[in-house]
Amino acid sequence: MYSLNKPISIGTLKLPNRTVLAPLAGVSDVPFRRVCQDFGVALTFVEMLSAKAINYRNKKTFNMMRRHQSEVVLGVQLTGANADDIAESIGTLDKMPFDIIDLNMGCPVKKVTKVGCGSALLIDLEKLGEILGRARKATTKPLSAKIRLGFNHDMENVMETSALIARHGFDMLTIHGRFRTDRYAIPCNHVGIKNGLQAARKLSSNIVGLGNGDIFNHHDAQNITLNTNADAVMVSRGALGNPWIFRELISNLPYQPSLQEWYEVIIKHLEYQEEHYGNNRIAAILMRDNLLWYAKGFSGVKLLKVKLSLVESLSEARDIISNFYKTSAPELPRS
């Protein structure tokens, strides 16, 4: 029977349920992860990091790897262009307090792929095999990989890539059901995910398979799980401004927060933001996107969004959100 509210093991890592928050570039910082963890997500990741930056001991990169004491389970994701860089960086991460290390082979962003990282790793499978083998030898921690169906529609190789990942002893495989060249308007391809997971399981019965793409509610999660035979789901855009999605997925029931709960969660997120970044302008600027995502779903909030997009302090953000809450009807619907 379909249920994401069941424990699962990824190598030696044991999780209480089958929901995972994707490592979202520019989003998955400590405050965002903590809010999602408050609603039950079993596994979160530090956003994608450069293997070279880790090897160079880049200060900004190491700051991004900070972990809050409340984070019981935390993974880290990296990407690189060659086996040497990736193996060295995994050797560093192996000594750090992360529970699982993920190799990103799916990022479609041009500035990432043009230097041979992200989904560019899907082009040369011989080179990829060397990377995977060196990565596995560099750590005894659970290892995972995130891929797409291929670099483009002329290079569909999800089955071959998935098989390589399984052959080299990776513990988890996440497949995003699109090609690098696909836009989000193109629906997530469940058949492609299913084919990839089947290919991996033929070589490794223990590998945990995740479906990723277009998961915005429990119906989406149920469909991708049943259609692909995935063991768990990874949520990306569906968590933006909507940490409640994890409560919905775990219960398999629709959930929409009341205006009061919506307000309280944003205030808590602002508290986490101040605790992590301090009470300064940078903290407010980094919070702007989150505030705009939280404002989605309400009608007639154009002025609210304008104000939130320009906040210069966390105190100003609190005042704007509080005023909206106090002047809105308690039953104000959010779609």
Secondary structure, DSSP 8 states (H G I E B T S, - for coil): ---S-S-EEETTEEESSSEEE---TTT-SHHHHHHHHHTT-SB-EEEEEEHHHHHTT-HHHHHHT---TT-SS-EEEEE-SSHHHHHHHHHHHHTSS-SEEEEEE----HHHHTTT-GGGGGS-HHHHHHHHHHHHHT-SS-EEEEE-SBSSGGGB-HHHHHHHHHHTT-SEEEEESS-TT--TTS---HHHHHHHHHHHHHH-TT-EEEEES---SHHHHHHHHHHHT-SEEEESGGGTT-TTHHHHHHHTS-----HHHHHHHHHHHHHHHHHHH-SSHHHHHHHHHHHHHHHTT-SS-HHHHHHHTT--SHHHHHHHHHHHHHHS-TT----
